[in-house]
Amino acid sequence: MRVVISGANGFVGQRLVRRLLAEDITPGQPIEHLILIDQHFDTACAGPRALQLTGSISDPALLRQALAGGAELVFHLASIPGGLAERSYELGRQVNLSATLELLEQLKAQSRPARVVFASSVAVYGEPMPALIDDATLPQPTLTYGTHKLIGELLLADFCRHGWIDGIALRLPAIVARPPAASGLLSAFMSDIFWALAAGRPFCCPVSPQAVAWWMSVQCCVDNLLHAARLAPQHGRPMPAIALPVLRLTIADVVSGLATRYGADRRTLVTYEPDDALEAAFGRYPPLDTRRAEALGFHHDGTIAQLIENALAP
């Protein structure tokens, strides 16, 4: 099997690569070639099966190189995230839209349709969100990033309808805990609080203790990406984008969980300076009905304690 990953050096991408180097997608069908695409790589990938291609996903020649031997499975993770896409529209359009369409067009030329797992985002719902979100909720993105992801979902569905690919779009929430670094993500504080309290450092939270959001660890995210890759082929029947099961927690819930794990003093390390705009975007998440996703076998972290364990695992 030939597997291609765009955004392979990203936070989720690195974890996914490590899993794929350790296990096969399907028993008895080993991964013979793992083609990794990103702007740069922090480390060389061990093993003869992996090929790292350095460059922009928006470069058609790089995509042709990645797909030269064909691909049975593609994880399309590369994107320009929320805050950066707002500030740099041209860059966001180039990577999130033009590169996605070019990737699909090149896959269309294959003799057999590839399974494409597309990392979409809950940003497609926009804000303010309705009182309940379920599979019938109409996406109404209010950020450029969310608009780009929704367009990507529609392109994926259209190429599936024609039978050119076999695609599944997963609407990912904020994934924790990203290492502290400039990421362009408006939701970065959701990861920063984990690292700060785990290390015993003070943390100034930009939303209130009552702010409620959807949470998923990177380990759980990779589990769900791999599960999407293993689902039965759709044979030209586009599958609606999947809102994944999540833990719906307040900031106070997360602080309490971290204090339980690392010591009661962690509560005193947190101060609050709520930003109204940030809280409107990332602190007022309604209940999410994910019965369809659960019936398909997708899952969340289970408990706050397990979320913390999974998020901060080495």
C-alpha positions in Angstrom: 0.0 0.0 0.0 1.2 3.5 -0.8 0.1 6.2 1.7 0.5 10.0 1.2 0.3 12.5 4.1 0.2 16.2 3.5 1.2 18.3 6.5 3.2 15.4 7.7 5.4 17.5 9.9 2.5 19.2 11.7 1.3 18.4 15.2 -1.2 15.8 14.2 0.9 14.7 11.1 3.9 13.7 13.2 1.8 11.5 15.5 0.1 9.9 12.5 3.4 9.2 10.9 4.7 7.5 14.0 1.6 5.3 14.2 1.8 4.3 10.5 5.5 3.4 10.9 4.4 1.1 13.7 1.2 -0.5 12.4 -0.6 -1.3 9.1 -3.9 0.2 8.0 -5.2 -3.3 7.2 -3.9 -6.6 8.5 -2.1 -8.4 5.8 -1.7 -5.3 3.6 1.5 -3.7 4.7 2.4 -0.1 4.0 5.2 -0.4 1.4 5.6 3.4 0.8 4.8 6.3 3.1 5.2 9.6 1.2 5.3 12.6 3.5 4.8 16.2 2.3 5.6 19.4 4.3 7.4 22.7 4.1 10.2 21.3 6.3 10.8 18.3 8.6 12.2 18.5 12.1 13.9 15.2 11.9 14.7 12.6 9.2 12.2 9.8 9.1 13.7 6.4 10.1 13.2 3.5 7.8 13.4 2.8 4.1 9.6 2.9 3.6 9.3 6.6 4.3 10.0 9.4 1.7 10.1 13.0 2.8 9.2 15.6 0.2 10.0 19.1 1.2 8.0 22.0 -0.3 4.6 23.5 -0.5 1.5 21.4 -1.1 0.4 24.2 -3.5 3.2 23.2 -5.9 1.7 20.9 -8.6 5.1 19.5 -9.4 5.6 18.4 -5.8 2.2 16.7 -5.8 3.0 14.9 -9.1 6.2 13.6 -7.5 4.3 12.4 -4.4 1.7 10.6 -6.5 4.0 9.4 -9.2 3.6 5.8 -8.1 0.0 6.1 -7.3 -1.7 6.2 -3.9 -4.2 4.0 -2.2 -4.7 6.3 0.8 -4.2 10.0 1.3 -4.4 11.9 4.6 -4.9 15.6 3.6 -3.9 17.4 6.8 -2.1 20.5 5.4 -3.8 23.8 5.9 -3.3 27.5 6.8 -5.2 27.7 10.2 -7.7 30.2 11.4 -5.8 33.3 12.6 -3.2 33.1 9.9 -5.8 32.5 7.2 -7.5 35.7 8.3 -4.4 37.8 8.2 -2.9 36.3 5.0 -5.8 35.6 2.6 -3.7 34.9 -0.4 -1.6 32.3 1.4 -4.8 30.7 2.9 -6.5 30.5 -0.5 -3.4 29.1 -2.1 -2.9 26.3 0.4 -6.4 25.6 1.6 -8.3 25.9 -1.7 -6.0 25.8 -4.8 -3.8 23.0 -3.4 -6.8 20.9 -2.3 -8.3 21.1 -5.7 -5.0 20.3 -7.4 -4.5 17.3 -5.2 -8.0 16.0 -6.0 -7.5 16.7 -9.8 -4.3 14.7 -9.7 -5.9 11.8 -7.8 -8.7 11.9 -10.4 -6.3 10.7 -13.0 -5.6 7.4 -11.2 -7.0 4.2 -12.5 -8.4 3.3 -9.1 -9.9 5.8 -6.7 -7.8 6.5 -3.6 -9.3 6.7 -0.1 -8.9 10.4 0.9 -9.3 11.4 4.6 -9.7 15.1 4.7 -9.1 17.1 7.9 -11.9 19.6 8.0 -12.8 21.7 11.0 -15.7 22.6 13.3 -14.9 26.1 12.1 -17.5 25.4 9.3 -20.2 26.0 11.9 -19.2 29.7 12.4 -20.3 31.7 15.4 -22.5 32.2 17.2 -23.4 28.5 17.0 -27.0 27.3 17.4 -28.2 25.8 20.7 -27.5 22.2 19.5 -25.4 21.0 16.6 -26.2 17.7 14.9 -25.9 16.2 11.4 -28.7 18.4 10.1 -27.0 21.7 11.2 -26.3 23.9 8.2 -22.7 25.1 8.2 -22.4 28.9 8.2 -18.7 29.7 8.5 -17.8 33.2 9.8 -14.0 32.9 9.3 -12.0 32.5 6.0 -10.5 29.2 7.4 -14.0 27.8 8.0 -15.1 28.8 4.5 -12.1 27.1 3.0 -12.8 23.9 4.9 -16.4 23.9 3.8 -15.4 24.3 0.2 -12.9 21.5 0.7 -15.8 19.2 2.0 -17.9 20.1 -1.1 -15.1 19.4 -3.5 -14.4 16.1 -1.8 -18.1 15.1 -2.0 -18.3 16.1 -5.7 -15.2 14.0 -6.6 -16.7 11.1 -4.7 -20.0 11.4 -6.5 -18.1 11.0 -9.8 -16.3 8.0 -8.5 -12.9 9.7 -8.9 -11.9 9.3 -5.2 -13.3 7.6 -2.1 -13.4 10.4 0.4 -14.3 11.1 4.1 -14.2 14.5 5.7 -13.8 14.7 9.5 -14.7 18.0 11.2 -11.9 18.2 13.8 -12.2 20.3 17.0 -9.2 22.0 18.6 -6.7 19.2 19.2 -4.6 19.3 22.4 -2.0 19.7 23.6 0.1 21.3 20.8 3.6 22.2 22.0 3.9 25.9 22.9 4.9 27.7 19.7 3.6 30.2 17.2 1.0 28.2 15.2 -1.4 30.8 13.8 -4.3 29.1 15.7 -6.7 31.3 17.6 -7.4 28.3 19.9 -3.8 27.9 20.9 -4.6 28.8 24.6 -6.5 25.5 24.8 -3.2 23.6 24.5 -1.0 26.1 26.3 -3.0 25.7 29.6 -2.1 22.0 29.6 1.7 22.6 29.3 1.7 25.5 31.8 -0.1 23.7 34.6 1.7 20.4 34.0 5.0 22.3 34.4 3.8 24.3 37.4 3.9 27.7 35.6 1.4 30.5 35.9 -1.1 30.8 33.1 -3.2 33.8 32.1 -6.3 32.4 30.5 -7.9 34.6 27.7 -11.4 33.2 28.3 -13.5 32.9 31.5 -13.6 29.8 33.7 -17.2 29.2 32.4 -16.1 29.2 28.8 -17.1 25.8 27.3 -15.5 24.1 24.3 -15.0 20.8 22.6 -11.9 18.9 23.4 -10.0 16.1 21.8 -6.4 14.8 22.4 -4.0 14.3 19.6 -3.9 10.5 20.3 -7.7 10.3 20.0 -7.5 12.4 16.8 -5.1 10.0 15.2 -7.2 7.0 16.3 -10.2 8.6 14.4 -8.1 9.4 11.3 -7.0 5.8 11.1 -10.5 4.6 11.7 -11.7 6.7 8.8 -9.1 5.1 6.6 -10.3 1.7 7.5 -14.1 2.2 6.9 -15.6 0.3 4.0 -15.4 1.9 0.5 -18.3 4.2 -0.4 -18.3 3.2 -4.1 -19.3 6.6 -5.4 -21.8 7.5 -2.6 -20.5 10.7 -1.0 -20.5 10.4 2.8 -21.6 13.6 4.6 -18.8 15.3 6.6 -18.5 13.7 10.0 -18.6 15.7 13.3 -16.6 13.6 15.7 -17.5 12.7 19.2 -15.8 15.2 21.7 -15.6 16.0 25.4 -17.6 19.2 26.1 -15.8 20.8 29.0 -15.5 24.2 30.6 -12.1 25.8 31.3 -12.8 25.2 35.0 -13.3 21.5 34.3 -9.9 21.3 32.6 -8.2 23.2 35.4 -9.8 20.9 37.9 -8.6 17.8 36.0 -5.1 19.2 35.8 -5.1 20.0 39.5 -6.2 16.5 40.3 -3.3 15.1 38.3 -0.5 17.5 39.1 -1.5 19.1 42.5 -4.2 21.4 44.0 -1.8 24.3 43.8 -2.4 24.4 40.0 -5.7 26.2 40.6 -3.9 29.1 42.1 -1.6 29.4 39.0 -4.5 30.4 36.7 -5.6 34.0 36.3 -8.3 35.2 33.8 -8.4 38.1 31.4 -11.3 37.2 29.1 -11.3 38.5 25.6 -14.9 38.8 24.5 -14.2 38.0 20.8 -12.1 35.0 21.6 -14.6 33.7 24.1 -17.4 34.1 21.5 -15.4 32.0 19.1 -14.0 29.4 21.4 -15.9 29.5 24.7 -19.6 29.1 23.8 -19.8 25.6 22.2 -23.2 24.0 22.4 -24.0 20.3 22.9 -22.9 18.2 19.9 -25.0 15.3 18.8 -22.6 12.7 17.3 -24.7 9.6 17.3 -24.0 8.9 13.6 -20.2 9.2 14.1 -20.4 6.9 17.2 -22.4 4.3 15.2 -19.6 4.4 12.6 -17.1 3.6 15.3 -15.6 7.0 16.0 -14.9 8.0 19.7 -13.8 10.7 22.1 -11.2 10.5 24.9 -13.8 9.2 27.4 -12.9 11.2 30.6 -11.1 14.4 31.6 -8.4 12.2 33.2 -7.9 10.2 30.0 -7.9 13.4 27.9 -5.1 14.8 29.9 -3.2 11.5 29.8 -3.6 11.3 26.0 -2.9 15.0 25.4 0.4 15.0 27.3 1.7 11.6 26.4 5.3 11.7 25.1 
